[in-house]
Amino acid sequence: MPHLLDNATVLITGGTGAWGKELTRQVLSKFNPKEVRIYSRGEHAQVEMRREFPDPRLKFIIGDVRDRNILTLAMKGVDYVFHLAALKHVPVCEDNSWEAVLTNIYGTQNVIEAAIQNQVKKVVDVSTDKAVEPYNFYGVTKACAEKLVINANQNYISKTIFMCIRGGNVIGTTGSVVPLFAHQIRKHNKITLTDPTMTRFLMSTKEAISLVFTAFEQALGGEVFVMKMPAANMETVADAMLKLKGNRRTKVGRIKVRPGEKMHEVLVSHNEAKMTYDLNNGYFVILPHYAGAELGRAYQKFPKLKQTEFSSQNTRQLDLAELVKALKKEQWLVDA
Ligand SMILES: NC(=O)c1ccc[n+]([C@@H]2O[C@H](COP(=O)([O-])OP(=O)(O)OC[C@H]3O[C@@H](n4cnc5c(N)ncnc54)[C@H](OP(=O)(O)O)[C@@H]3O)[C@@H](O)[C@H]2O)c1
């Protein structure tokens, strides 16, 4: 049976980023799309990506999600949109709050409007655990973006289906703790640890993209998809990196918790837990407040989430051996 993406035209905002490249790789290798449009600002990143992916089905468009006119033109004839473009570094969003609003909130509303105008069939928004009970400005903007996307299903008269996925820490991506520790060991033979008991959800880039595909294939509109991912505390992450990259002289220093950093992250909040179903396949689905009969019927056969919230503290914790094994699968880290 053909897949939705076979013979489809796809647009990926932020396609040159870490998630974007892996998504592009999998869309091109697993399915047979007619065209995949990469929409981002940086010329250099697009040139590099074109070299890395010499595939005639790829088309590169320079554009900003803040620019609704260009975005609307870029979406002409597009069947599906994956919205990944964002400012995602916590300190950058703290220091440049209005820029974060413009890209993460205003940019997302532009994606919604351009998609409706072009009669796009489905839009997947990539969100984060930091959007749940947000403590930093990045999380605040991603929470607003999520709400805009989920509410778009009821706010506008259109056939476009809007959904979100929430990711945890993707192991190899910039801004994540693992590449930071790898860099610190390489440059200074030292790791700086905030709080050893702090926990983070961890997922590989491949798992992140599986989550995107699951939501894309299954969503009826209005759902937030979450993966049942494990977590690890910072001490275990530091020990794993010392084992893989350190030597007898590698030092471990302590620094203060950075502004906006939580001790533990949450993927399903206490309030959302009541509306969350366990799909029994490694994923949870959170329904919106406005879930009507159709959404209710679609998920009522699944059990509700058992916990009162799903956090990086109450999920399965990876031990050192498991984390080392997971990290060894990350090719960039092996090469680093
Ligand atoms: N990495 C993680 O651990 C993680 C976890 C959960 C969720 N997420 C979410 O996943 C998404 C992708 O993250 P990532 O790690 O792949 O980020 P990334 O590597 O920093 O990539 C960001 C992408 O967005 C583009 N971009 C940024 N601002 C833009 C704008 N104004 N207009 C158009 N394109 C813009 C960037 O290209 P240019 O700068 O060239 O425009 C780049 O292609 C983000 O929405 C993030 O919030 C990430």
The ligand as an SDF file (V2000), in Angstrom:
LIG
                    3D

 48 52  0  0  0  0  0  0  0  0999 V2000
   17.6110   19.3930   19.6950 N   0  0  0  0  0  0  0  0  0  0  0  0
   16.8480   18.9790   20.6640 C   0  0  0  0  0  0  0  0  0  0  0  0
   17.3130   18.3190   21.6220 O   0  0  0  0  0  0  0  0  0  0  0  0
   15.3740   19.2550   20.6030 C   0  0  0  0  0  0  0  0  0  0  0  0
   14.5390   18.6530   21.5540 C   0  0  0  0  0  0  0  0  0  0  0  0
   13.1640   18.8760   21.4790 C   0  0  0  0  0  0  0  0  0  0  0  0
   12.6460   19.6820   20.4820 C   0  0  0  0  0  0  0  0  0  0  0  0
   13.4790   20.3060   19.5930 N   0  0  0  0  0  0  0  0  0  0  0  0
   12.8680   21.1610   18.5590 C   0  0  0  0  0  0  0  0  0  0  0  0
   13.2020   20.5890   17.3130 O   0  0  0  0  0  0  0  0  0  0  0  0
   13.3040   21.6000   16.3170 C   0  0  0  0  0  0  0  0  0  0  0  0
   14.6000   21.4320   15.5610 C   0  0  0  0  0  0  0  0  0  0  0  0
   15.6720   21.4570   16.4780 O   0  0  0  0  0  0  0  0  0  0  0  0
   17.1780   21.2060   15.9910 P   0  0  0  0  0  0  0  0  0  0  0  0
   17.9140   20.6340   17.1490 O   0  0  0  0  0  0  0  0  0  0  0  0
   17.1670   20.5130   14.6880 O   0  0  0  0  0  0  0  0  0  0  0  0
   17.6300   22.7220   15.7980 O   0  0  0  0  0  0  0  0  0  0  0  0
   18.8510   23.3060   14.9390 P   0  0  0  0  0  0  0  0  0  0  0  0
   19.8240   22.2320   14.6180 O   0  0  0  0  0  0  0  0  0  0  0  0
   19.2920   24.5410   15.6380 O   0  0  0  0  0  0  0  0  0  0  0  0
   18.1310   23.7390   13.5820 O   0  0  0  0  0  0  0  0  0  0  0  0
   17.2500   24.8300   13.5230 C   0  0  0  0  0  0  0  0  0  0  0  0
   16.8020   25.0030   12.0810 C   0  0  0  0  0  0  0  0  0  0  0  0
   15.8690   26.0730   12.0050 O   0  0  0  0  0  0  0  0  0  0  0  0
   16.3030   27.0250   11.0390 C   0  0  0  0  0  0  0  0  0  0  0  0
   15.8290   28.3440   11.4420 N   0  0  0  0  0  0  0  0  0  0  0  0
   16.0940   29.0170   12.5960 C   0  0  0  0  0  0  0  0  0  0  0  0
   15.4570   30.1980   12.5870 N   0  0  0  0  0  0  0  0  0  0  0  0
   14.7520   30.2580   11.4220 C   0  0  0  0  0  0  0  0  0  0  0  0
   13.8880   31.2190   10.8520 C   0  0  0  0  0  0  0  0  0  0  0  0
   13.6100   32.3850   11.4650 N   0  0  0  0  0  0  0  0  0  0  0  0
   13.3350   30.9630    9.6450 N   0  0  0  0  0  0  0  0  0  0  0  0
   13.6090   29.8080    8.9860 C   0  0  0  0  0  0  0  0  0  0  0  0
   14.4100   28.8560    9.4850 N   0  0  0  0  0  0  0  0  0  0  0  0
   14.9780   29.0890   10.6900 C   0  0  0  0  0  0  0  0  0  0  0  0
   17.8290   26.8820   11.0520 C   0  0  0  0  0  0  0  0  0  0  0  0
   18.4260   27.3440    9.8450 O   0  0  0  0  0  0  0  0  0  0  0  0
   18.8990   28.8910    9.6580 P   0  0  0  0  0  0  0  0  0  0  0  0
   19.4530   29.3240   10.9820 O   0  0  0  0  0  0  0  0  0  0  0  0
   19.8680   28.8110    8.5510 O   0  0  0  0  0  0  0  0  0  0  0  0
   17.6540   29.6340    9.2910 O   0  0  0  0  0  0  0  0  0  0  0  0
   17.9510   25.3550   11.1390 C   0  0  0  0  0  0  0  0  0  0  0  0
   17.6810   24.7900    9.8750 O   0  0  0  0  0  0  0  0  0  0  0  0
   13.1690   22.9260   17.0550 C   0  0  0  0  0  0  0  0  0  0  0  0
   11.8420   23.3870   16.8580 O   0  0  0  0  0  0  0  0  0  0  0  0
   13.3910   22.5780   18.5210 C   0  0  0  0  0  0  0  0  0  0  0  0
   12.6550   23.4350   19.3560 O   0  0  0  0  0  0  0  0  0  0  0  0
   14.8230   20.0880   19.6150 C   0  0  0  0  0  0  0  0  0  0  0  0
  1  2  1  0
  2  3  2  0
  2  4  1  0
  4  5  1  0
  4 48  2  0
  5  6  2  0
  6  7  1  0
  7  8  2  0
  8  9  1  0
  8 48  1  0
  9 10  1  0
  9 46  1  0
 10 11  1  0
 11 12  1  0
 11 44  1  0
 12 13  1  0
 13 14  1  0
 14 15  2  0
 14 16  1  0
 14 17  1  0
 17 18  1  0
 18 19  2  0
 18 20  1  0
 18 21  1  0
 21 22  1  0
 22 23  1  0
 23 24  1  0
 23 42  1  0
 24 25  1  0
 25 26  1  0
 25 36  1  0
 26 27  1  0
 26 35  1  0
 27 28  2  0
 28 29  1  0
 29 30  1  0
 29 35  2  0
 30 31  1  0
 30 32  2  0
 32 33  1  0
 33 34  2  0
 34 35  1  0
 36 37  1  0
 36 42  1  0
 37 38  1  0
 38 39  2  0
 38 40  1  0
 38 41  1  0
 42 43  1  0
 44 45  1  0
 44 46  1  0
 46 47  1  0
M  CHG  2   8   1  16  -1
M  END
$$$$
